[in-house]
């Protein structure tokens, strides 16, 4: 029987270690909810150290293409790692291919991460939310919270790393990248991408 773990405990472990949500939940289940033991488990697997690697320079990697069946959607993507050795690994090449497929399957996605979204897009979305009728008579502080929450939700729809991974909806693309950082022991970054749609 699998031990039920509270989402609060999972969130706390995630914040402490930087490991993905599913990895945190699994570590807590394996250690019968023992927080300190779960941290040790994640460290042993290398998952807790992924966040420490995200600032390291990544200038090697691959540019890969994906053409969707029927030839009406195509994607070019650049994914970087730290060494040519990792770039040549089959697992890294599979990761890049999966990311290209993710982009093809996510028509709303325009940016790698929300930090890349221009300020004017943020303000334009905020303006749209301000005009919605369901905010009439709401106190100003509540109205601001609702608007910010809605805008952030919209911006996340435009961000690649915030999408649920198509091959495993239990994790996001960002969590997938962190898992691979742990696997390879190197920083990995999605640098840029272009989506081509026939006739547009």
Residue frames as a rotation matrix with the C-alpha (Angstrom) as fourth column:
UNK 1
0.576 0.818 0.000 0.00
0.818 -0.576 0.000 0.00
0.000 0.000 -1.000 0.00
UNK 2
-0.265 -0.689 0.675 1.40
0.673 -0.633 -0.382 3.41
0.690 0.353 0.631 -1.05
UNK 3
-0.305 0.077 -0.949 1.72
0.858 -0.410 -0.309 5.98
-0.413 -0.909 0.059 1.73
UNK 4
0.561 0.556 0.613 -0.34
0.736 -0.674 -0.062 9.13
0.379 0.486 -0.788 1.14
UNK 5
-0.467 -0.787 -0.402 1.90
0.867 -0.498 -0.033 12.21
-0.174 -0.364 0.915 1.30
UNK 6
0.494 0.684 -0.537 0.50
0.575 -0.720 -0.388 15.71
-0.652 -0.117 -0.749 1.83
UNK 7
0.559 -0.219 0.800 1.08
0.710 -0.373 -0.598 18.26
0.429 0.902 -0.053 -0.93
UNK 8
0.925 -0.220 0.311 2.37
-0.334 -0.860 0.385 20.74
0.183 -0.460 -0.869 1.69
UNK 9
0.541 -0.745 0.389 5.18
-0.094 0.406 0.909 18.36
-0.836 -0.529 0.150 2.68
UNK 10
0.363 -0.360 0.859 6.01
0.887 0.414 -0.202 17.70
-0.283 0.836 0.470 -0.99
UNK 11
0.786 0.000 0.618 6.14
0.302 -0.873 -0.384 21.46
0.539 0.488 -0.686 -1.67
UNK 12
0.856 -0.467 0.221 8.38
-0.448 -0.457 0.768 22.03
-0.258 -0.757 -0.601 1.36
UNK 13
0.358 -0.733 0.579 10.78
0.341 0.680 0.650 19.31
-0.869 -0.036 0.493 0.23
UNK 14
0.492 -0.108 0.864 10.83
0.864 -0.064 -0.500 20.72
0.109 0.992 0.062 -3.29
UNK 15
0.902 -0.115 0.417 11.68
-0.111 -0.993 -0.033 24.21
0.418 -0.017 -0.908 -2.01
UNK 16
0.699 -0.644 0.310 14.44
-0.379 0.034 0.925 22.78
-0.606 -0.764 -0.220 0.19
UNK 17
0.054 -0.712 0.701 16.08
0.288 0.683 0.671 20.60
-0.956 0.165 0.242 -2.49
UNK 18
-0.228 -0.085 -0.970 15.06
-0.766 -0.600 0.233 22.01
-0.601 0.796 0.072 -5.88
UNK 19
-0.946 -0.076 0.314 14.08
0.084 0.880 0.467 18.51
-0.312 0.468 -0.827 -7.03
UNK 20
-0.688 0.716 -0.114 10.91
-0.348 -0.187 0.919 17.93
0.637 0.672 0.378 -9.09
UNK 21
-0.098 0.776 0.623 7.50
-0.992 -0.127 0.002 17.44
0.081 -0.617 0.782 -7.45
UNK 22
0.757 0.446 -0.478 7.16
-0.466 0.881 0.084 13.77
0.458 0.159 0.874 -8.45
UNK 23
-0.056 -0.867 -0.496 10.70
0.136 0.486 -0.864 12.97
0.989 -0.115 0.091 -7.27
UNK 24
-0.689 -0.141 0.711 9.97
-0.602 -0.435 -0.670 14.65
0.403 -0.890 0.215 -3.91
UNK 25
0.318 0.904 0.287 6.73
-0.944 0.272 0.188 12.72
0.092 -0.330 0.939 -3.49
UNK 26
0.647 -0.126 -0.752 8.44
-0.135 0.951 -0.276 9.45
0.750 0.281 0.599 -4.38
UNK 27
-0.449 -0.893 -0.033 11.31
-0.038 0.056 -0.998 10.13
0.893 -0.447 -0.059 -1.93
UNK 28
-0.475 0.361 0.803 8.81
-0.870 -0.331 -0.365 10.83
0.134 -0.872 0.472 0.87
UNK 29
0.652 0.738 -0.173 6.89
-0.721 0.674 0.160 7.65
0.234 0.020 0.972 0.09
UNK 30
0.344 -0.619 -0.706 10.10
0.031 0.759 -0.651 5.60
0.938 0.202 0.280 0.07
UNK 31
-0.729 -0.684 -0.001 11.08
0.081 -0.085 -0.993 7.00
0.679 -0.724 0.117 3.49
UNK 32
-0.165 0.790 -0.591 7.57
0.908 0.356 0.222 6.74
0.386 -0.500 -0.776 5.05
UNK 33
0.709 0.552 0.438 7.23
0.435 -0.832 0.344 10.52
0.554 -0.054 -0.831 5.21
UNK 34
0.465 -0.632 -0.620 10.57
0.686 -0.186 0.703 11.10
-0.560 -0.753 0.347 6.99
UNK 35
0.991 0.049 -0.125 11.59
-0.025 -0.847 -0.530 14.57
-0.132 0.529 -0.839 5.73
UNK 36
0.344 -0.938 -0.048 15.34
-0.768 -0.311 0.560 14.34
-0.540 -0.156 -0.827 6.55
UNK 37
-0.196 -0.377 0.905 15.63
0.134 0.904 0.406 10.84
-0.971 0.201 -0.127 5.10
UNK 38
0.679 0.525 0.514 13.84
0.597 0.014 -0.802 12.02
-0.428 0.851 -0.303 1.94
UNK 39
0.808 -0.478 -0.344 16.45
-0.542 -0.832 -0.117 14.80
-0.230 0.281 -0.932 1.54
UNK 40
-0.124 -0.900 0.418 19.22
-0.550 0.413 0.726 12.19
-0.826 -0.140 -0.546 1.85
UNK 41
0.109 0.263 0.959 17.52
0.529 0.801 -0.280 9.98
-0.842 0.538 -0.051 -0.75
UNK 42
0.953 0.288 0.092 17.27
0.239 -0.531 -0.813 12.85
-0.185 0.797 -0.575 -3.22
UNK 43
0.517 -0.834 -0.194 20.90
-0.773 -0.552 0.313 13.82
-0.368 -0.012 -0.930 -2.63
UNK 44
-0.175 -0.563 0.808 22.04
-0.135 0.826 0.547 10.24
-0.975 -0.013 -0.221 -3.19
UNK 45
0.316 0.385 0.867 20.21
0.773 0.425 -0.471 10.22
-0.550 0.819 -0.163 -6.52
UNK 46
-0.705 -0.697 0.129 21.71
0.658 -0.575 0.486 13.61
-0.264 0.428 0.864 -7.41
UNK 47
-0.025 0.805 0.593 18.29
0.868 -0.277 0.412 15.21
0.495 0.525 -0.692 -7.81
UNK 48
0.665 0.318 -0.676 18.76
0.686 -0.619 0.384 17.77
-0.296 -0.719 -0.629 -5.04
UNK 49
-0.161 -0.854 -0.495 21.76
0.435 -0.511 0.741 19.37
-0.886 -0.096 0.454 -6.71
UNK 50
-0.019 0.182 0.983 20.15
1.000 0.027 0.015 20.22
-0.024 0.983 -0.182 -10.06
UNK 51
0.889 0.453 0.065 19.35
0.453 -0.891 0.010 23.83
0.062 0.021 -0.998 -9.10
UNK 52
0.491 -0.773 -0.401 22.99
0.049 -0.435 0.899 24.49
-0.870 -0.461 -0.176 -8.20
UNK 53
-0.382 -0.688 0.618 24.02
0.624 0.301 0.721 23.71
-0.682 0.661 0.315 -11.78
UNK 54
0.450 0.727 0.520 21.57
0.857 -0.186 -0.481 26.01
-0.253 0.661 -0.706 -13.58
UNK 55
0.862 -0.156 -0.483 23.90
-0.160 -0.987 0.033 29.04
-0.481 0.049 -0.875 -13.50
UNK 56
-0.100 -0.954 0.282 26.86
0.129 0.269 0.955 27.22
-0.987 0.132 0.096 -15.06
UNK 57
-0.188 -0.047 -0.981 27.76
-0.831 -0.524 0.185 28.07
-0.523 0.850 0.059 -18.66
UNK 58
0.063 0.263 0.963 26.23
0.328 0.906 -0.269 25.82
-0.943 0.332 -0.029 -21.30
UNK 59
0.097 -0.112 -0.989 27.63
-0.725 -0.689 0.007 26.47
-0.682 0.716 -0.148 -24.78
UNK 60
-0.956 -0.282 -0.081 27.74
-0.267 0.721 0.639 22.98
-0.122 0.633 -0.764 -26.30
UNK 61
-0.232 0.924 0.304 24.66
-0.238 0.249 -0.939 21.00
-0.943 -0.290 0.163 -27.31
UNK 62
-0.700 0.095 0.708 22.53
0.633 0.542 0.553 20.38
-0.331 0.835 -0.439 -30.38
UNK 63
-0.454 0.696 -0.557 20.29
-0.771 -0.619 -0.145 22.06
-0.446 0.363 0.818 -32.89
UNK 64
-0.849 0.212 0.484 17.59
0.307 0.944 0.125 19.61
-0.430 0.255 -0.866 -33.90
UNK 65
-0.662 0.671 -0.334 14.56
-0.738 -0.508 0.444 19.62
0.128 0.540 0.832 -36.17
UNK 66
-0.712 0.543 0.446 11.22
0.276 0.800 -0.533 17.87
-0.646 -0.256 -0.719 -35.97
UNK 67
-0.763 0.539 -0.357 8.66
-0.597 -0.375 0.709 17.64
0.248 0.754 0.608 -38.77
UNK 68
-0.385 0.706 0.594 5.20
-0.493 0.387 -0.779 16.58
-0.780 -0.593 0.200 -37.64
UNK 69
-0.603 0.218 0.768 3.41
0.547 0.813 0.199 13.83
-0.581 0.540 -0.609 -39.61
UNK 70
0.503 0.789 0.352 1.88
0.793 -0.260 -0.550 15.33
-0.342 0.556 -0.757 -42.74
UNK 71
-0.384 -0.841 0.382 4.62
0.922 -0.374 0.103 17.96
0.056 0.391 0.919 -43.07
UNK 72
0.344 0.600 0.722 2.47
0.537 -0.757 0.373 20.91
0.770 0.259 -0.583 -41.96
UNK 73
0.951 -0.133 0.280 4.32
-0.302 -0.599 0.742 21.76
0.069 -0.790 -0.609 -38.73
UNK 74
0.389 -0.888 -0.245 8.09
0.541 0.436 -0.719 21.94
0.745 0.147 0.650 -38.32
UNK 75
0.995 -0.098 0.011 10.30
-0.061 -0.521 0.851 22.90
-0.078 -0.848 -0.524 -35.38
UNK 76
0.161 -0.987 -0.027 13.94
0.284 0.072 -0.956 23.93
0.945 0.146 0.291 -35.00
UNK 77
0.974 0.161 0.158 15.28
-0.107 -0.287 0.952 23.96
0.198 -0.944 -0.263 -31.44
UNK 78
-0.024 -1.000 -0.009 18.66
-0.178 0.013 -0.984 24.61
0.984 -0.022 -0.178 -29.80
UNK 79
0.973 0.231 0.006 19.36
-0.060 0.229 0.972 22.89
0.223 -0.946 0.237 -26.49
UNK 80
0.217 -0.956 0.198 22.67
-0.555 -0.287 -0.781 23.58
0.803 0.060 -0.592 -24.73
UNK 81
0.932 -0.134 -0.337 24.79
0.349 0.581 0.735 21.55
0.097 -0.803 0.589 -22.33
UNK 82
0.734 -0.665 -0.136 28.32
-0.412 -0.596 0.689 22.07
-0.540 -0.450 -0.712 -20.98
UNK 83
-0.336 -0.929 0.156 30.36
-0.480 0.312 0.820 19.50
-0.811 0.201 -0.550 -22.92
UNK 84
-0.171 0.162 -0.972 30.44
-0.962 0.188 0.201 17.86
0.215 0.969 0.123 -26.33
UNK 85
-0.963 -0.228 -0.147 30.64
-0.180 0.942 -0.283 14.51
0.203 -0.246 -0.948 -24.50
UNK 86
-0.562 0.824 0.067 27.10
0.129 0.168 -0.977 14.97
-0.817 -0.541 -0.201 -23.11
UNK 87
-0.054 0.546 -0.836 25.83
-0.803 -0.522 -0.289 16.41
-0.594 0.655 0.466 -26.41
UNK 88
-0.501 -0.234 -0.833 26.81
-0.769 0.561 0.305 13.14
0.396 0.794 -0.461 -28.13
UNK 89
-0.919 0.144 0.367 24.99
-0.130 0.769 -0.626 10.96
-0.372 -0.623 -0.688 -25.60
UNK 90
-0.744 0.668 0.027 21.90
0.397 0.408 0.822 9.16
0.538 0.622 -0.569 -26.86
UNK 91
-0.135 0.715 -0.686 19.88
0.980 -0.003 -0.197 10.31
-0.144 -0.699 -0.701 -23.83
UNK 92
-0.455 -0.087 -0.886 20.67
0.158 -0.987 0.016 13.97
-0.877 -0.133 0.463 -24.57
UNK 93
-0.980 0.078 -0.185 19.72
-0.197 -0.176 0.965 13.57
0.042 0.981 0.188 -28.23
UNK 94
-0.474 0.855 -0.210 16.43
0.753 0.517 0.406 11.95
0.456 0.034 -0.889 -27.15
UNK 95
-0.200 0.350 -0.915 15.79
0.734 -0.565 -0.377 14.88
-0.649 -0.747 -0.144 -24.78
UNK 96
-0.754 -0.152 -0.639 16.27
-0.211 -0.865 0.455 17.41
-0.622 0.478 0.620 -27.61
UNK 97
-0.882 0.464 -0.078 13.95
0.100 0.346 0.933 15.42
0.460 0.816 -0.352 -29.87
UNK 98
-0.274 0.807 -0.524 11.29
0.954 0.295 -0.045 15.28
0.118 -0.512 -0.851 -27.14
UNK 99
-0.357 0.095 -0.929 11.55
0.366 -0.901 -0.232 19.04
-0.860 -0.423 0.287 -26.60
UNK 100
-0.941 0.002 -0.337 11.11
-0.304 -0.439 0.845 19.64
-0.146 0.898 0.414 -30.35
UNK 101
-0.628 0.756 -0.184 8.00
0.505 0.576 0.643 17.40
0.592 0.311 -0.744 -30.31
UNK 102
-0.258 0.486 -0.835 6.72
0.877 -0.243 -0.414 19.31
-0.404 -0.839 -0.364 -27.26
UNK 103
-0.676 -0.062 -0.734 7.02
-0.094 -0.981 0.170 22.62
-0.730 0.184 0.658 -29.15
UNK 104
-0.925 0.335 -0.180 5.18
-0.147 0.120 0.982 21.17
0.351 0.934 -0.061 -32.17
UNK 105
-0.383 0.799 -0.464 2.37
0.736 0.567 0.370 19.98
0.559 -0.200 -0.805 -29.85
UNK 106
-0.089 0.281 -0.955 2.09
0.848 -0.482 -0.221 23.32
-0.523 -0.830 -0.195 -28.00
UNK 107
-0.008 0.096 0.995 0.73
0.891 -0.451 0.051 25.92
0.454 0.887 -0.082 -30.46
UNK 108
0.901 0.411 0.137 0.26
0.302 -0.822 0.482 28.62
0.311 -0.393 -0.865 -27.79
UNK 109
0.528 -0.763 -0.373 3.89
0.556 -0.021 0.831 28.46
-0.642 -0.646 0.413 -26.63
UNK 110
0.912 -0.190 0.365 5.94
0.181 -0.611 -0.771 31.40
0.369 0.769 -0.522 -27.93
UNK 111
0.345 -0.787 0.512 8.79
-0.793 -0.536 -0.289 31.71
0.502 -0.307 -0.809 -25.41
UNK 112
-0.326 -0.547 -0.771 11.21
0.045 0.805 -0.591 29.42
0.944 -0.227 -0.238 -23.56
UNK 113
-0.463 0.153 -0.873 10.29
0.880 0.196 -0.432 30.86
0.105 -0.968 -0.226 -20.12
UNK 114
0.587 0.806 -0.069 8.10
0.808 -0.579 0.111 33.60
0.050 -0.121 -0.991 -18.66
UNK 115
0.197 -0.604 -0.772 11.18
0.379 -0.680 0.628 35.81
-0.904 -0.416 0.095 -18.06
UNK 116
-0.756 -0.516 0.402 11.55
0.526 -0.115 0.842 36.03
-0.388 0.849 0.358 -21.87
UNK 117
0.090 0.894 0.439 8.05
0.990 -0.130 0.061 37.49
0.112 0.429 -0.896 -22.34
UNK 118
-0.638 -0.383 0.668 8.16
0.415 -0.902 -0.120 41.23
0.649 0.201 0.734 -23.16
UNK 119
-0.871 0.263 -0.414 6.81
0.289 -0.406 -0.867 43.67
-0.396 -0.875 0.278 -20.56
UNK 120
-0.707 0.618 -0.344 4.29
-0.705 -0.654 0.274 45.02
-0.056 0.436 0.898 -23.07
UNK 121
-0.433 0.546 -0.717 2.66
-0.070 0.773 0.631 41.58
0.899 0.324 -0.296 -23.26
UNK 122
-0.683 0.123 -0.720 2.30
0.719 0.289 -0.632 41.58
0.131 -0.949 -0.285 -19.47
UNK 123
-0.820 0.342 -0.460 0.70
-0.083 -0.865 -0.496 45.06
-0.567 -0.368 0.737 -19.49
UNK 124
-0.640 0.601 -0.478 -1.57
-0.653 -0.098 0.751 44.18
0.405 0.793 0.456 -22.45
UNK 125
-0.439 0.450 -0.778 -2.86
0.383 0.877 0.291 41.09
0.813 -0.170 -0.557 -20.61
UNK 126
-0.761 0.116 -0.638 -3.33
0.601 -0.245 -0.761 43.15
-0.245 -0.962 0.117 -17.43
UNK 127
-0.832 0.443 -0.333 -5.38
-0.504 -0.856 0.119 45.70
-0.232 0.267 0.935 -19.40
UNK 128
-0.489 0.650 -0.582 -7.63
-0.284 0.511 0.811 42.93
0.824 0.562 -0.065 -20.74
UNK 129
-0.467 0.256 -0.846 -8.23
0.736 0.644 -0.211 41.57
0.491 -0.721 -0.489 -17.22
UNK 130
-0.921 0.061 -0.384 -8.97
0.206 -0.761 -0.615 45.05
-0.330 -0.646 0.688 -15.82
UNK 131
-0.698 0.655 -0.289 -11.93
-0.704 -0.556 0.442 45.39
0.129 0.512 0.849 -18.20
UNK 132
-0.681 0.442 -0.584 -13.63
0.228 0.886 0.405 42.13
0.696 0.142 -0.703 -17.16
UNK 133
-0.003 0.840 0.542 -17.06
-0.431 -0.490 0.758 42.57
0.903 -0.231 0.363 -15.55
UNK 134
0.566 0.304 -0.766 -16.56
0.412 0.701 0.582 40.01
0.714 -0.645 0.271 -12.78
UNK 135
-0.444 -0.798 -0.408 -14.12
0.806 -0.157 -0.570 42.35
0.391 -0.582 0.713 -11.03
UNK 136
-0.245 0.438 0.865 -16.69
-0.141 -0.899 0.415 45.13
0.959 -0.020 0.282 -10.47
UNK 137
0.613 0.519 0.596 -17.21
-0.548 -0.264 0.793 45.98
0.569 -0.813 0.123 -6.76
UNK 138
0.612 -0.506 -0.608 -14.21
0.668 0.742 0.055 43.88
0.423 -0.439 0.792 -5.67
UNK 139
0.843 -0.397 -0.364 -11.91
0.023 -0.649 0.760 45.59
-0.538 -0.649 -0.538 -3.11
UNK 140
0.705 -0.568 -0.424 -8.73
-0.699 -0.455 -0.552 46.97
0.121 0.685 -0.718 -4.77
UNK 141
-0.245 -0.881 0.404 -6.31
-0.904 0.358 0.233 44.57
-0.350 -0.308 -0.885 -3.06
UNK 142
0.018 0.353 0.935 -8.46
0.018 0.935 -0.354 41.53
-1.000 0.023 0.010 -3.98
UNK 143
0.925 0.346 -0.154 -8.86
-0.106 -0.154 -0.982 42.84
-0.364 0.925 -0.105 -7.53
UNK 144
0.333 -0.890 -0.310 -5.06
-0.943 -0.308 -0.129 43.22
0.019 0.336 -0.942 -7.88
UNK 145
-0.388 -0.458 0.800 -4.48
-0.566 0.803 0.186 39.65
-0.728 -0.380 -0.571 -6.63
UNK 146
0.410 0.649 0.641 -7.07
0.182 0.631 -0.754 38.22
-0.894 0.426 0.141 -9.05
UNK 147
0.913 -0.072 -0.402 -5.65
-0.392 -0.431 -0.813 40.17
-0.114 0.900 -0.421 -12.01
UNK 148
-0.004 -1.000 -0.002 -2.05
-0.990 0.004 0.143 39.19
-0.143 0.003 -0.990 -11.23
UNK 149
-0.272 -0.029 0.962 -3.05
-0.271 0.961 -0.048 35.52
-0.923 -0.274 -0.270 -10.84
UNK 150
0.696 0.628 0.347 -4.90
0.187 0.308 -0.933 35.50
-0.693 0.714 0.097 -14.15
UNK 151
0.738 -0.492 -0.461 -2.10
-0.674 -0.512 -0.533 37.28
0.026 0.704 -0.710 -16.01
UNK 152
-0.262 -0.883 0.388 0.52
-0.869 0.391 0.302 34.87
-0.419 -0.259 -0.871 -14.62
UNK 153
0.052 0.391 0.919 -1.66
0.052 0.918 -0.393 31.93
-0.997 0.068 0.028 -15.70
UNK 154
0.946 0.312 -0.090 -1.89
-0.040 -0.164 -0.986 33.36
-0.322 0.936 -0.142 -19.24
UNK 155
0.403 -0.874 -0.273 1.87
-0.915 -0.374 -0.153 34.00
0.031 0.311 -0.950 -19.42
UNK 156
-0.278 -0.488 0.828 2.59
-0.550 0.787 0.280 30.41
-0.788 -0.378 -0.487 -18.30
UNK 157
0.596 0.556 0.580 0.56
0.191 0.603 -0.775 29.17
-0.780 0.572 0.253 -21.28
UNK 158
0.929 -0.284 -0.238 3.06
-0.346 -0.432 -0.833 31.01
0.133 0.856 -0.500 -23.51
UNK 159
0.141 -0.939 0.313 6.11
-0.986 -0.103 0.134 29.53
-0.094 -0.327 -0.940 -21.72
UNK 160
0.188 -0.136 -0.973 7.64
-0.520 0.826 -0.217 26.24
0.833 0.546 0.085 -22.88
UNK 161
-0.737 -0.617 -0.275 9.19
-0.133 0.532 -0.836 25.19
0.662 -0.580 -0.474 -19.55
UNK 162
-0.684 0.546 0.484 5.85
-0.656 -0.170 -0.735 25.62
-0.319 -0.820 0.475 -17.74
UNK 163
0.107 0.751 -0.652 4.03
-0.902 0.350 0.255 23.11
0.419 0.560 0.714 -19.97
UNK 164
0.464 0.100 0.880 3.14
-0.500 0.850 0.167 19.60
-0.731 -0.517 0.444 -18.87
UNK 165
-0.614 -0.761 -0.210 5.55
-0.644 0.330 0.690 17.24
-0.456 0.559 -0.692 -20.60
UNK 166
0.102 0.769 -0.631 3.60
-0.984 0.171 0.049 15.46
0.146 0.616 0.774 -23.37
UNK 167
-0.105 -0.201 -0.974 5.20
-0.285 0.944 -0.164 12.08
0.953 0.260 -0.156 -22.64
UNK 168
-0.417 0.052 -0.907 4.63
0.808 0.479 -0.343 12.32
0.417 -0.876 -0.242 -18.88
UNK 169
0.101 0.571 0.815 1.94
0.166 -0.817 0.552 14.86
0.981 0.079 -0.177 -17.82
UNK 170
0.744 0.139 -0.653 2.94
0.644 0.112 0.757 14.38
0.178 -0.984 -0.006 -14.14
UNK 171
-0.057 -0.820 -0.569 5.97
0.723 -0.427 0.543 16.62
-0.689 -0.381 0.617 -14.71
UNK 172
0.846 0.225 -0.484 6.59
-0.105 -0.819 -0.565 19.96
-0.523 0.528 -0.669 -16.43
UNK 173
0.765 -0.623 0.162 9.24
0.294 0.114 -0.949 20.55
0.572 0.774 0.271 -19.09
UNK 174
0.318 -0.649 0.691 11.22
-0.742 -0.624 -0.245 22.43
0.590 -0.435 -0.680 -16.42
UNK 175
0.486 -0.084 0.870 11.16
-0.700 0.558 0.445 19.36
-0.523 -0.826 0.213 -14.13
UNK 176
0.952 -0.168 0.257 12.20
0.287 0.783 -0.552 17.18
-0.108 0.599 0.793 -17.07
UNK 177
0.536 -0.785 0.310 15.23
-0.144 -0.447 -0.883 19.44
0.832 0.429 -0.352 -17.64
UNK 178
0.252 -0.422 0.871 16.15
-0.958 -0.236 0.163 19.27
0.137 -0.875 -0.464 -13.93
UNK 179
0.798 0.066 0.599 15.98
-0.224 0.955 0.193 15.48
-0.560 -0.288 0.777 -14.02
UNK 180
0.839 -0.495 0.227 18.37
0.442 0.375 -0.815 15.46
0.318 0.784 0.533 -16.97
UNK 181
0.396 -0.705 0.588 20.71
-0.618 -0.678 -0.398 17.94
0.680 -0.206 -0.704 -15.22
UNK 182
0.419 -0.171 0.892 20.89
-0.802 0.390 0.452 15.41
-0.425 -0.905 0.026 -12.39
UNK 183
0.904 -0.020 0.428 21.45
0.165 0.938 -0.306 12.53
-0.395 0.347 0.851 -14.82
UNK 184
0.685 -0.635 0.357 24.22
0.455 -0.010 -0.891 14.20
0.569 0.772 0.282 -16.82
UNK 185
0.304 -0.563 -0.768 25.76
0.853 -0.198 0.483 16.26
-0.424 -0.802 0.420 -13.98
UNK 186
-0.814 -0.531 0.235 25.77
0.577 -0.694 0.430 19.30
-0.066 0.486 0.872 -16.29
UNK 187
-0.364 0.679 -0.638 23.66
-0.165 -0.721 -0.673 22.39
-0.917 -0.140 0.375 -16.79
UNK 188
-0.641 0.278 0.716 21.11
0.762 0.345 0.548 22.08
-0.095 0.897 -0.433 -19.62
UNK 189
-0.402 0.508 -0.762 19.26
-0.066 -0.846 -0.529 25.00
-0.913 -0.162 0.374 -21.17
UNK 190
0.203 0.501 0.841 16.73
0.941 0.137 -0.309 25.36
-0.270 0.854 -0.444 -23.93
UNK 191
-0.693 -0.625 -0.361 18.30
0.502 -0.777 0.381 28.29
-0.518 0.083 0.851 -25.79
UNK 192
-0.447 0.540 -0.713 15.73
-0.672 -0.729 -0.130 29.09
-0.590 0.421 0.689 -28.50
UNK 193
-0.518 0.321 0.793 13.25
0.541 0.841 0.014 27.61
-0.662 0.436 -0.609 -30.93
UNK 194
-0.654 0.408 -0.637 11.30
-0.698 -0.650 0.301 28.39
-0.291 0.641 0.710 -34.08
UNK 195
-0.302 0.649 0.698 8.00
0.319 0.759 -0.567 26.80
-0.898 0.051 -0.436 -35.09
UNK 196
-0.884 0.043 -0.465 7.00
-0.445 -0.382 0.810 26.69
-0.143 0.923 0.357 -38.76
UNK 197
-0.204 0.880 0.428 3.34
0.199 0.465 -0.863 26.25
-0.959 -0.091 -0.270 -39.69
UNK 198
-0.690 -0.093 0.718 2.49
0.701 0.166 0.694 25.68
-0.183 0.982 -0.049 -43.35
UNK 199
-0.089 0.680 0.728 0.83
0.796 -0.390 0.462 28.71
0.599 0.620 -0.507 -44.93
UNK 200
0.809 0.413 -0.418 1.29
0.586 -0.613 0.530 31.07
-0.038 -0.674 -0.738 -41.98
